[in-house]
Amino acid sequence: MKVRRSGRRWRIIDEPDGFRIIIPARKSWGLLVLLSLWLCGWAVGQMAVVRLVAAGATFAGGMPGVDCLLVLAWLVIWTLAGMLALCAWAYNLVGRETVRFTSLSLTLRRAVCSVGPSREFDLSHVRNLRMIEPPADMRTWALYLWGAGTRALAFDYGAKTYRFAAGLEEPEAAELLRTIRERVNIRDAANETGG
């Protein structure tokens, strides 16, 4: 079987005051199926417990007030877990990351159908743009749901490191890094300290 040459996933859109990089989420069909099945089970459990609470059911051997508090606490945690899984499912299916450079700022945004928070950084304080490998610990699988447990680009901003463009293959991440460096002057912290 002949293997087709794959193209890069990201694209650049030039704008009057800078440029924007659009990176679609890396689709993992296995993860989408697994999350879909989990969400179906989650919905059944959610509806069953809501019906029990609405009916005022008490549970065997327990005091009604205590039972109600435990069930409500479980319901809150179960609801939050379901919302997190739903967000991961939606991002995996139609999410995208936008990286926007202007002469003064760098803005990172992860969104699903144009809904999502953005973070803006003063470009003059962005340092050490580089490619990084994923963390080699048990968090990697959980982070993979959000594309963060994979190779990414990163930069330092003050005393923190920020990651973006997660989930790219090494050649496309290296090409994106070269492209950004050609268009934007981001200083290396080692050069500033005389090292």
Long-range contacts (C-beta under 8 A, 24 or more apart in sequence): 8-172, 8-175, 8-176, 9-168, 9-172, 10-165, 10-168, 10-172, 10-176, 12-179, 17-102, 17-103, 18-100, 18-101, 18-102, 18-103, 19-100, 19-101, 19-183, 20-98, 20-99, 20-100, 20-101, 21-98, 21-99, 21-100, 21-101, 21-165, 21-176, 21-180, 22-96, 22-97, 22-98, 23-96, 23-97, 23-98, 23-99, 23-165, 23-167, 23-168, 24-95, 24-96, 25-91, 25-92, 25-93, 25-94, 25-95, 25-96, 25-97, 25-147, 25-167, 26-92, 26-147, 26-150, 26-167, 26-168, 27-92, 27-93, 28-92, 28-144, 31-92, 31-144, 31-145, 32-89, 32-92, 32-93, 35-85, 35-88, 35-89, 35-92, 36-89, 38-85, 39-82, 39-85, 39-86, 39-89, 42-78, 42-81, 42-82, 42-85, 43-82, 45-78, 46-75, 46-78, 46-79, 46-82, 49-74, 49-75, 49-78, 50-75, 87-112, 88-145, 88-146, 91-146, 91-147, 92-145, 97-147, 97-164, 97-165, 97-166, 99-164, 99-165, 101-180, 101-183, 101-184, 106-155, 108-162, 108-164, 110-146, 119-162, 121-157, 121-162, 123-184, 123-186, 125-157, 125-158, 126-155, 126-156, 126-157, 126-186, 127-155, 127-156, 127-157, 127-186, 127-187, 127-188, 127-189, 127-192, 128-154, 128-155, 128-156, 128-186, 128-188, 128-189, 128-190, 129-153, 129-154, 129-155, 129-177, 129-180, 129-181, 129-186, 130-154, 130-155, 130-177, 131-170, 131-173, 131-174, 131-177, 132-163, 153-177, 153-180, 155-186, 156-189
